[in-house]
Amino acid sequence: MFVHILFIFCVVIIILLASNYRKRKNAICKSKKKLDGRTAIVTGGTSGIGLKVAIDFANRGARVIVACPFTDEGTEAEKLIIEKTGNSNVVYKYLDLSSLKSVREFANDILKNENRLDILMNNAGVGIPGDFLTKDGMHFIMQVNYYGHFLLTILLLPLLIKTGKPSDKSRIVNTTSITRHISSLDVVNYDKIGYWFRIRIYANSKMSFVLFSRELTKRIANYNVVVNNADPGFVATRIYNSCNVIIGFVVGFLIRILFHLFFKNPFEGAQTAIHIALDEDAGLVSGQIFENCEMVSEKPCKKQSSELDESAAKLWKRSIDLVQFNDEELQFLIK
């Protein structure tokens, strides 16, 4: 009962903050950049923010690959994007981020069949559906939201490196969250079961992107590739359906109604990620966080930069071990 009351209290606080956030002008990406001849991958590009990003890229002329683990949803999204944009160069590919095998199969398919990759949009994610391990031995929320994307990004780096030019760098966009401010830097315990409140697990997974981006920036400094983080703000998407698991359907339904009243819609939530992928100035920085289409402080959770760098190095090593990379796959990265 205490946990339920605490959760509802936290939700009320979040809604009040969101209401204040929404009163501010929601930034819209102003870039007019065309993407003809370019290729973009959008994980989770079949619904919510990801779908809006995919539609935007397709409207600009890009070849867009949307990826998700739900075949029916994927084929419907492919059809919808083509109908809305008139761009037939849109394709759905199966990707289950909770499976290392699936991520490797997806990456191998891309490397074999695509001759370039200009934008990798690491957008897919889950909310707080459960506290359990995957078959690969990682926490489900952590693997879907972070470890799966970590593996995918490193595997696709050779193609991103091949594509990037000094005047037009390839871009990796990681979707973080405002919840990173309540995350822990205790990365060694990120995958423990029964150790964290579920919202903190989610926050840790989103903080992981920030740490990953800092460390990856150092290791790809010699290449024409940049990696930055998009904080979309409070956005009403179906990711909040997992509230039902904790507090029941009726209360969860009422909370989702409030979310839709006060939070950004998916189109508004997609704008910062689109800005990072397209804006000229955003292509000149790496390892940074953007909110409302603007770069924000380097200290995403009021921690010192030295703390973040130390945790980023630890998370990098742990991630390498967990996703089972070999030396050959990492040979092009600065150690």
Secondary structure as UniProt FT lines:
FT   HELIX           2..23
FT   TURN            36..37
FT   STRAND          39..43
FT   TURN            44..46
FT   HELIX           48..59
FT   TURN            60..61
FT   STRAND          63..68
FT   HELIX           71..85
FT   STRAND          90..94
FT   TURN            97..98
FT   HELIX           100..113
FT   STRAND          119..122
FT   TURN            135..136
FT   HELIX           140..142
FT   HELIX           143..147
FT   HELIX           148..163
FT   TURN            166..167
FT   STRAND          170..175
FT   HELIX           178..182
FT   HELIX           187..189
FT   TURN            190..191
FT   TURN            193..194
FT   HELIX           198..219
FT   TURN            220..222
FT   STRAND          225..231
FT   HELIX           238..242
FT   HELIX           243..247
FT   HELIX           249..262
FT   HELIX           266..278
FT   HELIX           281..284
FT   STRAND          289..291
FT   TURN            292..293
FT   STRAND          294..295
FT   TURN            300..301
FT   HELIX           305..322
FT   TURN            323..324
FT   HELIX           327..330
FT   TURN            331..332
//
